[in-house]
Amino acid sequence: MKTLGMIIREYRQEHSLSLRELANRSQLSHSYIDKLEKGVDPRNGKPVEPTLAVIAQIAKAINKDKAALLEEIGYLNKSVNVSLTSKEERDIARDLEKTLEELDNSEEALMFDGEPIDEHTKEMIRISLENSMRMAKQLAKQKFTPNKYKKD
């Protein structure tokens, strides 16, 4: 797996770009690009951990898809398929019902522009909440499951 610094350096060498030229393309400072290439902050010796916004700017500057770049540097693992157990499914259903009950029973009902929302909109909110809960559970499971228990 390559590091972001390796990818930046390779791109600069292949396209004969200086740090300043890539900095102008990415709208980042040349000193920050240098830190990314080296992987450490020379002031304190700590690893440089760019934000997703910075990675997106780098991806745009080097003409690469953001998701592809995230995969290449190991931030995303496309091949991992995390399934939920029946207990986790029940937990999601229970939490969803509890959340919806709290929304329905609150003194200020769900409203849009001062009007109570219709049933169709409530159903859309329910679906959105369920998907969000499911995704959060899957991401947590993927992130916090030790590698020795993950299936390849």
N, C-alpha and C positions, 0 to 999 in steps of 0.2 A: 504494500500500500504506500502510495506517495504522500508526501506532506504538501501542504499548500505552498510552502516555500520552494520546494523542488519544482512544482508545477509552474510557479511564477518565474523562477530562474530559467527553466527550459524554454518557456515561451519567449522571454526576453532575448535569450541567446539565438533562438531560431529566427526571430524577427528583427534582430539587431537593434533592440531598444535599450535605451539607458533607463536607469531608475526614474529619472525625472520625466521621461516620455511616458512610461507606464503610469507614473503618478498622475500626470495630466489626463490620461485616458480614463483612469479609475476615479479621479477626483479625490485622491488620497495624497498625503504628503510623501515625498520621496524617502524620508527617514522612516516612515511607518512601513512602506514597501520593503525597505532594507531589513527592518526588524522581522517582517513576515518571512522573508527569504531565509534569514538566519535562524528563525524559530525561537529566538530568545531576546529578551530586552537587555541590552548591554548595561543599562544602569543598575539593574538589580539581579540579573541572571535568571529571571523567571521566564517560563515559556510564554510566548505571545499567543493569546487565544482570541482570534477575531470574532466579531459578532456576525450574525447572519446577514445583516445589512452590508458589512464590509465584504463578506464572501460574495454577495450578490453584485457588488460593485466590481470586484475582481473578475467574476465570471463574465460580466458585460464587457469589461476592458479586454479580456483575452478571447472574446467571441466563443464562449462555451456556455452551455445550458447550466443554470444554477443547480438543478437537481443532479445533473451528471457530475458536476464538480464536487458537490457534497458527497456523492457516492464514492468518487475517486479518492477523496481525502478521509473517508471512513466515518463521516457524520451520519450518513444514511446507509442502511443495509437493506437493499431491495429484496434480497433473497429470503429474508427471515419472514416466516408466516406465523403469526401468533394467533392461536385459537383460544377461545375462552371456555372454561369448564362450565358444567351445568350450574354449579354453585355461584360462579361469577355472573352467569346470566340471570339467576334468581336475584342476586344482589342488585344488579342493574335495574331489574324490573321493580324491586322493592323501593330502591332509592328514587326511581322515576315517579312512582305512584305517590310517594311521600312528598316529593317536590311539587307535583301537580296539585295535590290536596292543599298544601300550604299556600300555593298561588290562588286557588279557588276560594279558600276560606279566609283569606286576608281581608282586612277592612276596605282597602282600596283594591278593587278587582282589577284584573288586567284590562288596560284601556289603551286606545290609540286615538290621538286627537280628541281626548275627552269622552270618547264613546267606548262602551264595552266592546271587546273584540268578539267576533263571531266564532261559531264552532269550527269552521274551516281553518281559521287562523290558529285557534287553540290546538287543533290537530297538527298543524305545521310546527308549532312550538314544541309539542310533545315529541314529534319525529326528530326535530333538531336536537332536543335535549338527550334523547335516547342515543342518537349517533355520537354526540359529544361524550357521553358517559362511556359508551362502548370504546371509542377511540382512546380516551384517557386511560381506561383499564388496560387496553392492549399495549399502549406505549409504556405504561408503568411496568407491565409484565415483561416487556422486551428489555427495558432498561435495567430492571432490578433482578432479573433471573441470572444467577451465576452461569458462566460459560459452560461449566461441566454438566449442567442440567439441560442445556439447549440442545435441540435435535438439529443435526446438520441437514 
